[in-house]
């Protein structure tokens, strides 16, 4: 299908033109070296667990992480198609709902640039909505267990999933056809997978709650000390960011379907699935306004709005769908704009990883880290412990040197290789603000310079014998 073709092209662009990691990928390389109940990110561990599993199968590195990313994105598209089957009359509307992501910046652009946990969050959101609609349609034990599992996946994907599930649960409980089956004995089965899958991490979270919540608070900057006008201004900023998340999708449909925005005769008998989406956004607006009266709204970047705005296209399309489908002229306009934006983004990504530096757009993906590491003479790398204090450089070492012990900030990776090492090789580059290491017993050192456009990347190295290695390694 067109979705698989679209994702395959982006996958090939990512792995084919640059082996340099993005920040989020580098973070996963570090954390997924081992399984743990939690990681100091601060995010839940599910994405790192899946990464660890793929590293065991495919090796640590960019290929495994990129395959994971685009597999989750493909599943998100697929389950959006399945969800749309419970919501819409026309196949045409189902296609529009599935393609809507390509008109939303966080999906059309940001998901290709660096998302990890957020991609799993997006999948969990649409998966949970599918599970709820499926249980609403057929009240079976399997479906309620499925719903509990999807909620657990969401909570283990990203903490902000809590915003989505609270609103969705409240919306469902206001509608009798959703509420009654959920509040039966069968509904209690939901808590079996939910508890089993989240309890281990919850124990870890209770032990580390101070550091996790402090990190989240520093990001959101919520306060009750501001004046009312300042709180209202924070509400304005919050609203603008929410609208930006769904633009140009919302703008396009406001123009094309403006005559359908007013309630129709059909609105008097809305199906409960549509009421669910209506009440989700009614609750969101109500709670947001009430909160703004007492606290300043959290500092939400546009790309953080997945829990609140990801299902907005489904709600908007449910609102404007009628017995009569869109005309072919309007469909061509929607398809044309979607294709134009998609090709534009693909073109920008290709420029970014090819001639970006030559036109003054030198970015992280252009750093020739792997190319510089490959220039290191073999006699320097053989039987060497590779040591760095640079988080980003360490991730590339972990990806490309599985047969070497690697030390980052006194933490030893691939420790089984340590006994075979006879020397230490220190590495640092000019892209870090860290000071070069103070070394003793160095018998060889130098620099490797790699030019990318007008930019020169410098990788420095210094070798010492085993006796001069850091004491904790001897």
MILUM-146872 format. One record per residue (C-alpha): x, y, z. Coordinates in nm, 2 decimals, decimal comma, m for minus. Each point is the difference from the previous one (the first is absolute). Example, Ala and Ser with C-alpha at 12.3 -4.5 7.8 and 13.67 -1.06 7.14 Angstrom:
+--------+--------+--------+
!      x !      y !      z !
+--------+--------+--------+
!   1,23 !  m0,45 !   0,78 !
!   0,14 !   0,34 !  m0,07 !
+--------+--------+--------+
% end
This chain:
+--------+--------+--------+
!      x !      y !      z !
+--------+--------+--------+
!   0,00 !   0,00 !   0,00 !
!   0,10 !   0,37 !  m0,02 !
!   0,07 !   0,01 !   0,37 !
!   0,26 !  m0,28 !  m0,02 !
!   0,16 !   0,16 !  m0,30 !
!   0,01 !   0,34 !   0,17 !
!   0,16 !  m0,14 !   0,32 !
!   0,25 !  m0,22 !  m0,20 !
!   0,13 !   0,31 !  m0,18 !
!   0,05 !   0,19 !   0,33 !
!   0,16 !  m0,31 !   0,15 !
!   0,25 !  m0,02 !  m0,28 !
!   0,08 !   0,37 !   0,01 !
!   0,08 !  m0,03 !   0,37 !
!   0,22 !  m0,31 !  m0,01 !
!   0,15 !   0,06 !  m0,35 !
!   0,13 !   0,35 !   0,02 !
!   0,13 !   0,05 !   0,36 !
!   0,12 !  m0,24 !   0,27 !
!   0,01 !   0,28 !   0,25 !
!  m0,25 !  m0,04 !   0,28 !
!  m0,26 !   0,25 !   0,12 !
!  m0,01 !   0,10 !   0,37 !
!  m0,29 !  m0,23 !   0,08 !
!   0,16 !  m0,29 !  m0,18 !
!   0,32 !   0,05 !   0,19 !
!  m0,19 !   0,00 !   0,32 !
!  m0,16 !  m0,33 !  m0,09 !
!   0,34 !  m0,15 !  m0,09 !
!   0,11 !   0,07 !   0,36 !
!  m0,31 !  m0,11 !   0,19 !
!  m0,07 !  m0,31 !  m0,21 !
!   0,34 !  m0,16 !   0,08 !
!  m0,18 !  m0,17 !   0,28 !
!  m0,35 !  m0,08 !   0,13 !
!  m0,11 !   0,21 !   0,30 !
!  m0,33 !   0,08 !   0,17 !
!   0,06 !   0,36 !  m0,07 !
!   0,25 !   0,24 !  m0,15 !
!   0,10 !   0,36 !   0,09 !
!  m0,15 !   0,16 !  m0,32 !
!  m0,27 !   0,07 !   0,16 !
!  m0,24 !  m0,23 !  m0,20 !
!  m0,14 !  m0,35 !   0,05 !
!   0,22 !  m0,29 !  m0,11 !
!  m0,21 !  m0,17 !  m0,27 !
!   0,17 !   0,16 !  m0,30 !
!   0,34 !  m0,08 !   0,14 !
!  m0,11 !  m0,36 !   0,06 !
!  m0,11 !  m0,04 !  m0,36 !
!   0,33 !   0,16 !  m0,11 !
!   0,20 !  m0,24 !   0,21 !
!  m0,19 !  m0,30 !  m0,16 !
!   0,08 !   0,13 !  m0,35 !
!   0,36 !   0,06 !   0,09 !
!   0,03 !  m0,37 !   0,10 !
!  m0,14 !  m0,10 !  m0,34 !
!   0,14 !   0,26 !  m0,24 !
!   0,29 !   0,15 !   0,19 !
!   0,03 !   0,33 !   0,18 !
!  m0,04 !   0,30 !  m0,23 !
!  m0,19 !   0,22 !  m0,23 !
!  m0,15 !  m0,27 !  m0,22 !
!  m0,18 !  m0,17 !   0,29 !
!  m0,13 !   0,33 !   0,15 !
!  m0,12 !   0,13 !  m0,34 !
!  m0,17 !  m0,33 !  m0,07 !
!  m0,18 !   0,02 !   0,33 !
!  m0,10 !   0,36 !  m0,06 !
!  m0,15 !  m0,06 !  m0,34 !
!  m0,17 !  m0,33 !   0,10 !
!  m0,18 !   0,19 !   0,28 !
!  m0,10 !   0,28 !  m0,24 !
!  m0,13 !  m0,26 !  m0,25 !
!  m0,21 !  m0,16 !   0,28 !
!  m0,13 !   0,34 !   0,09 !
!  m0,13 !   0,06 !  m0,35 !
!  m0,15 !  m0,35 !  m0,01 !
!  m0,18 !   0,03 !   0,33 !
!  m0,13 !   0,34 !  m0,10 !
!  m0,16 !  m0,17 !  m0,30 !
!  m0,15 !  m0,26 !   0,23 !
!  m0,13 !   0,27 !   0,24 !
!  m0,15 !   0,19 !  m0,29 !
!  m0,21 !  m0,30 !  m0,08 !
!  m0,19 !   0,05 !   0,33 !
!  m0,05 !   0,37 !  m0,06 !
!  m0,08 !   0,07 !  m0,37 !
!  m0,26 !  m0,08 !  m0,26 !
!   0,22 !   0,03 !  m0,31 !
!   0,32 !  m0,17 !  m0,10 !
!   0,10 !   0,35 !  m0,13 !
!  m0,01 !   0,14 !   0,35 !
!   0,21 !  m0,29 !   0,13 !
!   0,27 !   0,08 !  m0,25 !
!  m0,01 !   0,37 !   0,09 !
!   0,04 !  m0,09 !   0,37 !
!   0,29 !  m0,23 !  m0,06 !
!   0,18 !   0,26 !  m0,22 !
!  m0,07 !   0,29 !   0,24 !
!   0,33 !  m0,06 !   0,18 !
!   0,18 !   0,12 !  m0,31 !
!  m0,16 !   0,34 !   0,06 !
!   0,12 !   0,03 !   0,36 !
!   0,36 !   0,12 !   0,06 !
!   0,07 !  m0,23 !   0,29 !
!  m0,07 !  m0,30 !  m0,22 !
!   0,10 !   0,13 !  m0,34 !
!   0,33 !   0,15 !   0,11 !
!   0,10 !  m0,05 !   0,37 !
!  m0,05 !  m0,38 !   0,01 !
!   0,27 !  m0,04 !  m0,27 !
!   0,24 !   0,23 !   0,18 !
!   0,04 !  m0,14 !   0,35 !
!  m0,31 !  m0,14 !   0,18 !
!   0,03 !  m0,33 !   0,20 !
!  m0,23 !  m0,03 !   0,29 !
!  m0,25 !   0,24 !  m0,16 !
!  m0,04 !  m0,24 !  m0,30 !
!  m0,08 !  m0,28 !   0,24 !
!  m0,24 !   0,24 !   0,18 !
!  m0,18 !   0,08 !  m0,33 !
!  m0,04 !  m0,37 !  m0,07 !
!  m0,13 !  m0,07 !   0,35 !
!  m0,26 !   0,28 !  m0,03 !
!  m0,15 !  m0,13 !  m0,32 !
!   0,03 !  m0,36 !   0,12 !
!  m0,19 !   0,09 !   0,32 !
!  m0,27 !   0,18 !  m0,19 !
!  m0,04 !  m0,31 !  m0,22 !
!  m0,02 !  m0,23 !   0,30 !
!  m0,27 !   0,22 !   0,16 !
!  m0,21 !   0,01 !  m0,31 !
!   0,04 !  m0,37 !  m0,06 !
!  m0,11 !  m0,07 !   0,36 !
!  m0,30 !   0,23 !  m0,05 !
!  m0,09 !  m0,19 !  m0,31 !
!   0,05 !  m0,35 !   0,15 !
!   0,01 !  m0,05 !   0,38 !
!   0,23 !  m0,31 !   0,02 !
!   0,26 !  m0,10 !   0,25 !
!   0,27 !   0,02 !  m0,26 !
!  m0,09 !   0,36 !  m0,10 !
!   0,00 !   0,13 !   0,36 !
!   0,34 !  m0,17 !   0,06 !
!   0,12 !   0,16 !  m0,33 !
!  m0,12 !   0,34 !   0,13 !
!   0,19 !  m0,05 !   0,33 !
!   0,31 !  m0,10 !  m0,20 !
!  m0,01 !   0,30 !  m0,22 !
!  m0,04 !   0,24 !   0,30 !
!   0,31 !  m0,17 !   0,15 !
!   0,19 !   0,05 !  m0,32 !
!  m0,08 !   0,37 !   0,00 !
!   0,10 !   0,05 !   0,36 !
!   0,32 !  m0,18 !  m0,06 !
!   0,07 !   0,20 !  m0,32 !
!  m0,01 !   0,35 !   0,13 !
!  m0,13 !   0,16 !   0,32 !
!  m0,20 !   0,25 !  m0,19 !
!  m0,23 !  m0,28 !  m0,11 !
!  m0,17 !   0,05 !   0,33 !
!  m0,15 !   0,33 !  m0,14 !
!  m0,16 !  m0,19 !  m0,29 !
!  m0,13 !  m0,30 !   0,20 !
!  m0,16 !   0,22 !   0,28 !
!  m0,19 !   0,21 !  m0,26 !
!  m0,10 !  m0,31 !  m0,20 !
!  m0,12 !  m0,18 !   0,32 !
!  m0,20 !   0,30 !   0,12 !
!  m0,16 !   0,04 !  m0,35 !
!  m0,09 !  m0,37 !  m0,01 !
!  m0,15 !   0,00 !   0,35 !
!  m0,24 !   0,28 !  m0,11 !
!  m0,16 !  m0,22 !  m0,27 !
!  m0,22 !  m0,28 !   0,12 !
!   0,09 !  m0,25 !  m0,28 !
!   0,37 !   0,04 !   0,10 !
!  m0,05 !   0,03 !   0,37 !
!  m0,22 !  m0,30 !   0,07 !
!   0,23 !  m0,28 !  m0,13 !
!   0,31 !   0,17 !   0,15 !
!  m0,16 !   0,00 !   0,35 !
!  m0,09 !  m0,37 !   0,00 !
!   0,19 !  m0,29 !   0,14 !
!   0,13 !  m0,06 !  m0,35 !
!   0,14 !   0,35 !   0,00 !
!   0,22 !  m0,08 !   0,30 !
!   0,20 !  m0,24 !  m0,22 !
!   0,15 !   0,31 !  m0,15 !
!   0,22 !   0,04 !   0,31 !
!   0,16 !  m0,34 !  m0,04 !
!   0,24 !   0,08 !  m0,29 !
!   0,01 !   0,37 !   0,11 !
!   0,14 !  m0,10 !   0,35 !
!   0,23 !  m0,28 !  m0,12 !
!   0,16 !   0,22 !  m0,27 !
!   0,04 !   0,32 !   0,20 !
!   0,06 !  m0,11 !   0,36 !
!   0,38 !  m0,07 !  m0,03 !
!   0,07 !   0,34 !  m0,15 !
!  m0,23 !   0,17 !   0,25 !
!   0,21 !  m0,14 !   0,28 !
!   0,31 !   0,14 !  m0,16 !
!  m0,18 !   0,33 !  m0,05 !
!  m0,09 !   0,03 !   0,36 !
!   0,37 !  m0,04 !   0,09 !
!   0,11 !   0,27 !  m0,25 !
!  m0,31 !   0,22 !   0,01 !
!   0,19 !   0,31 !   0,11 !
!   0,25 !   0,01 !  m0,29 !
!  m0,27 !  m0,10 !  m0,25 !
!  m0,26 !   0,25 !   0,11 !
!   0,26 !   0,28 !   0,03 !
!   0,11 !  m0,06 !  m0,36 !
!  m0,36 !   0,01 !  m0,12 !
!  m0,07 !   0,31 !   0,21 !
!   0,30 !   0,18 !  m0,15 !
!  m0,13 !  m0,07 !  m0,35 !
!  m0,36 !   0,11 !   0,06 !
!   0,06 !   0,29 !   0,24 !
!  m0,34 !  m0,01 !   0,16 !
!  m0,06 !   0,27 !   0,26 !
!  m0,29 !   0,13 !   0,21 !
!   0,18 !   0,33 !   0,09 !
!  m0,07 !   0,20 !  m0,31 !
!  m0,26 !   0,27 !  m0,03 !
!  m0,33 !  m0,08 !  m0,18 !
!   0,10 !   0,19 !  m0,31 !
!   0,32 !  m0,20 !  m0,02 !
!  m0,19 !  m0,32 !   0,04 !
!  m0,24 !   0,10 !  m0,27 !
!   0,30 !   0,08 !  m0,23 !
!   0,14 !  m0,35 !   0,07 !
!  m0,34 !  m0,13 !  m0,10 !
!   0,03 !   0,19 !  m0,33 !
!   0,34 !  m0,14 !  m0,06 !
!  m0,12 !  m0,35 !   0,08 !
!  m0,29 !   0,04 !  m0,24 !
!   0,22 !   0,14 !  m0,28 !
!   0,24 !  m0,30 !   0,04 !
!  m0,30 !  m0,25 !  m0,01 !
!  m0,13 !   0,16 !  m0,33 !
!   0,35 !   0,00 !  m0,15 !
!   0,02 !  m0,38 !   0,07 !
!  m0,29 !  m0,06 !  m0,24 !
!   0,08 !   0,26 !  m0,26 !
!  m0,01 !  m0,01 !  m0,31 !
!  m0,25 !  m0,29 !   0,04 !
!  m0,26 !   0,21 !   0,19 !
!   0,05 !   0,30 !  m0,23 !
!  m0,05 !  m0,21 !  m0,31 !
!  m0,32 !  m0,16 !   0,12 !
!  m0,14 !   0,33 !   0,13 !
!   0,03 !   0,14 !  m0,35 !
!  m0,12 !  m0,31 !  m0,19 !
!  m0,28 !  m0,10 !   0,24 !
!  m0,10 !   0,34 !   0,14 !
!  m0,37 !  m0,06 !  m0,09 !
!   0,00 !  m0,33 !   0,20 !
!   0,13 !   0,16 !   0,32 !
!  m0,35 !   0,09 !   0,12 !
!  m0,20 !  m0,28 !   0,17 !
!  m0,21 !  m0,20 !  m0,25 !
!  m0,33 !  m0,18 !   0,04 !
!   0,21 !  m0,32 !   0,05 !
!   0,17 !   0,16 !   0,30 !
!  m0,32 !  m0,06 !   0,21 !
!   0,06 !  m0,38 !  m0,02 !
!   0,38 !  m0,01 !   0,02 !
!   0,14 !  m0,35 !   0,07 !
!   0,16 !  m0,05 !   0,34 !
!   0,34 !  m0,05 !  m0,17 !
!  m0,03 !   0,36 !  m0,12 !
!  m0,13 !   0,12 !   0,34 !
!   0,32 !  m0,15 !   0,15 !
!   0,22 !   0,23 !  m0,21 !
!  m0,23 !   0,30 !   0,06 !
!   0,02 !  m0,05 !   0,38 !
!   0,37 !  m0,06 !  m0,01 !
!   0,05 !   0,35 !  m0,14 !
!  m0,27 !   0,15 !   0,21 !
!   0,17 !  m0,13 !   0,31 !
!   0,34 !   0,12 !  m0,12 !
!  m0,13 !   0,35 !  m0,06 !
!  m0,19 !   0,01 !   0,33 !
!   0,29 !  m0,13 !   0,21 !
!   0,25 !   0,22 !  m0,18 !
!  m0,20 !   0,32 !   0,07 !
!  m0,06 !  m0,10 !   0,37 !
!   0,37 !  m0,07 !   0,05 !
!   0,10 !   0,33 !  m0,16 !
!  m0,20 !   0,18 !   0,27 !
!   0,22 !  m0,14 !   0,28 !
!   0,34 !  m0,09 !  m0,16 !
!   0,20 !   0,10 !  m0,30 !
!  m0,03 !  m0,25 !  m0,28 !
!   0,29 !  m0,23 !  m0,05 !
!   0,27 !   0,10 !  m0,24 !
!  m0,10 !  m0,23 !  m0,28 !
!   0,21 !   0,00 !  m0,32 !
!  m0,21 !  m0,07 !  m0,31 !
!   0,15 !  m0,35 !  m0,05 !
!  m0,11 !  m0,10 !   0,35 !
!  m0,38 !   0,01 !  m0,08 !
!  m0,04 !  m0,36 !  m0,11 !
!  m0,21 !  m0,10 !   0,31 !
!  m0,24 !   0,28 !  m0,05 !
!  m0,01 !   0,07 !  m0,38 !
!   0,10 !  m0,32 !  m0,17 !
!  m0,37 !  m0,12 !  m0,04 !
!  m0,11 !   0,35 !  m0,11 !
!  m0,02 !  m0,10 !  m0,37 !
!  m0,23 !  m0,28 !   0,09 !
!  m0,23 !   0,23 !   0,19 !
!   0,00 !   0,27 !  m0,27 !
!  m0,07 !  m0,25 !  m0,28 !
!  m0,28 !  m0,16 !   0,21 !
!  m0,15 !   0,35 !   0,04 !
!   0,01 !   0,08 !  m0,37 !
!  m0,08 !  m0,34 !  m0,16 !
!  m0,35 !  m0,01 !  m0,16 !
!  m0,20 !  m0,26 !  m0,18 !
!   0,13 !   0,16 !  m0,32 !
!   0,38 !  m0,04 !  m0,03 !
!   0,24 !   0,28 !  m0,10 !
!   0,00 !   0,08 !  m0,37 !
!   0,29 !  m0,13 !  m0,22 !
!   0,12 !   0,36 !  m0,04 !
!   0,04 !   0,05 !   0,37 !
!   0,17 !  m0,34 !   0,03 !
!   0,25 !   0,10 !  m0,27 !
!   0,07 !   0,32 !   0,19 !
!   0,07 !  m0,20 !   0,33 !
!   0,21 !  m0,26 !  m0,18 !
!   0,19 !   0,26 !  m0,19 !
!   0,09 !   0,21 !   0,30 !
!   0,09 !  m0,32 !   0,20 !
!   0,23 !  m0,12 !  m0,28 !
!   0,16 !   0,35 !  m0,04 !
!   0,08 !   0,02 !   0,37 !
!   0,13 !  m0,36 !   0,01 !
!   0,23 !   0,05 !  m0,30 !
!   0,12 !   0,33 !   0,15 !
!   0,09 !  m0,16 !   0,33 !
!   0,17 !  m0,29 !  m0,18 !
!   0,20 !   0,24 !  m0,21 !
!   0,11 !   0,20 !   0,30 !
!   0,11 !  m0,32 !   0,18 !
!   0,21 !  m0,10 !  m0,31 !
!   0,16 !   0,35 !  m0,01 !
!   0,06 !  m0,02 !   0,37 !
!   0,22 !  m0,31 !  m0,03 !
!   0,16 !   0,07 !  m0,33 !
!   0,08 !   0,37 !  m0,09 !
!  m0,12 !   0,15 !   0,33 !
!   0,35 !   0,11 !   0,12 !
!   0,08 !   0,15 !  m0,35 !
!  m0,30 !   0,23 !   0,03 !
!   0,07 !   0,10 !   0,36 !
!  m0,23 !  m0,25 !   0,17 !
!   0,25 !  m0,21 !   0,19 !
!  m0,19 !  m0,21 !   0,25 !
!   0,05 !  m0,29 !   0,24 !
!  m0,05 !  m0,26 !  m0,28 !
!   0,28 !   0,15 !  m0,20 !
!   0,26 !  m0,06 !   0,27 !
!   0,24 !  m0,26 !  m0,15 !
!   0,05 !  m0,18 !   0,33 !
!  m0,01 !  m0,35 !  m0,15 !
!   0,22 !   0,10 !  m0,30 !
!   0,26 !   0,14 !   0,24 !
!   0,00 !  m0,31 !   0,23 !
!   0,06 !  m0,21 !  m0,31 !
!   0,31 !   0,20 !  m0,07 !
!   0,16 !  m0,10 !   0,33 !
!   0,30 !  m0,24 !  m0,07 !
!  m0,08 !  m0,36 !   0,08 !
!   0,30 !  m0,03 !   0,23 !
!  m0,15 !   0,27 !   0,22 !
!  m0,34 !  m0,17 !   0,03 !
!   0,12 !  m0,36 !   0,03 !
!  m0,02 !  m0,13 !   0,36 !
!  m0,09 !   0,35 !   0,12 !
!  m0,25 !   0,11 !   0,26 !
!  m0,18 !   0,29 !  m0,17 !
!  m0,05 !   0,29 !   0,25 !
!  m0,20 !   0,32 !  m0,04 !
!  m0,18 !   0,25 !   0,22 !
!  m0,23 !   0,11 !  m0,29 !
!  m0,35 !  m0,15 !   0,02 !
!  m0,06 !   0,03 !  m0,37 !
!   0,34 !  m0,14 !  m0,11 !
!  m0,05 !  m0,29 !   0,25 !
!  m0,32 !  m0,10 !  m0,17 !
!   0,18 !  m0,03 !  m0,34 !
!   0,28 !  m0,21 !   0,16 !
!  m0,27 !  m0,23 !   0,15 !
!  m0,16 !  m0,04 !  m0,34 !
!   0,32 !  m0,06 !  m0,20 !
!   0,24 !  m0,18 !   0,23 !
!  m0,18 !  m0,30 !   0,17 !
!   0,33 !  m0,18 !   0,03 !
!   0,16 !   0,27 !   0,22 !
!  m0,05 !   0,09 !   0,36 !
!  m0,13 !   0,36 !   0,01 !
!   0,01 !   0,24 !   0,29 !
!  m0,22 !   0,30 !   0,04 !
!   0,01 !   0,20 !   0,32 !
!   0,16 !  m0,29 !   0,19 !
!  m0,28 !  m0,24 !  m0,11 !
!   0,14 !  m0,30 !  m0,19 !
!  m0,20 !  m0,15 !  m0,29 !
!   0,09 !  m0,33 !  m0,17 !
!   0,18 !  m0,09 !   0,32 !
!   0,07 !  m0,36 !  m0,12 !
!   0,24 !   0,16 !  m0,25 !
!   0,20 !   0,17 !   0,28 !
!   0,23 !  m0,29 !   0,08 !
!   0,13 !  m0,01 !  m0,36 !
!   0,09 !   0,37 !  m0,01 !
!   0,36 !   0,10 !   0,02 !
!  m0,02 !   0,38 !  m0,04 !
!  m0,24 !   0,29 !   0,03 !
!  m0,11 !   0,23 !  m0,28 !
!  m0,15 !   0,33 !   0,10 !
!  m0,22 !   0,18 !  m0,24 !
!  m0,16 !   0,35 !  m0,01 !
!  m0,11 !   0,24 !  m0,27 !
!  m0,05 !   0,37 !  m0,05 !
!  m0,38 !  m0,02 !   0,00 !
!  m0,01 !  m0,03 !   0,38 !
!   0,02 !   0,27 !   0,26 !
!   0,19 !  m0,24 !   0,23 !
!   0,37 !   0,06 !   0,07 !
!   0,24 !  m0,25 !  m0,16 !
!   0,10 !  m0,27 !   0,25 !
!   0,31 !   0,04 !   0,22 !
!   0,21 !  m0,31 !  m0,09 !
!   0,30 !  m0,17 !   0,14 !
!   0,23 !  m0,25 !  m0,17 !
!  m0,09 !   0,09 !  m0,35 !
!   0,23 !  m0,15 !  m0,26 !
!  m0,19 !   0,11 !  m0,31 !
!  m0,25 !   0,27 !  m0,08 !
!  m0,14 !   0,19 !  m0,29 !
!  m0,30 !   0,15 !  m0,18 !
!  m0,20 !  m0,10 !  m0,30 !
!  m0,17 !   0,28 !  m0,20 !
!  m0,29 !  m0,06 !  m0,23 !
!  m0,14 !   0,27 !  m0,21 !
!  m0,38 !   0,02 !  m0,07 !
!  m0,08 !   0,30 !  m0,22 !
!   0,17 !   0,30 !   0,16 !
!   0,00 !  m0,17 !   0,35 !
!   0,30 !  m0,20 !   0,13 !
!  m0,08 !  m0,27 !   0,26 !
!   0,29 !  m0,09 !   0,22 !
!   0,03 !  m0,33 !   0,19 !
!   0,29 !  m0,02 !   0,25 !
!   0,15 !  m0,31 !   0,14 !
!   0,27 !  m0,10 !   0,25 !
!   0,13 !  m0,35 !   0,08 !
!   0,15 !  m0,12 !   0,33 !
!   0,11 !  m0,35 !   0,12 !
!  m0,21 !  m0,20 !   0,24 !
!   0,19 !   0,11 !   0,31 !
!  m0,09 !   0,36 !  m0,07 !
!  m0,37 !  m0,07 !  m0,05 !
!  m0,24 !   0,13 !   0,26 !
!   0,03 !  m0,18 !   0,33 !
!  m0,36 !  m0,14 !   0,00 !
!   0,10 !  m0,20 !  m0,32 !
!   0,31 !  m0,17 !   0,13 !
+--------+--------+--------+
% end
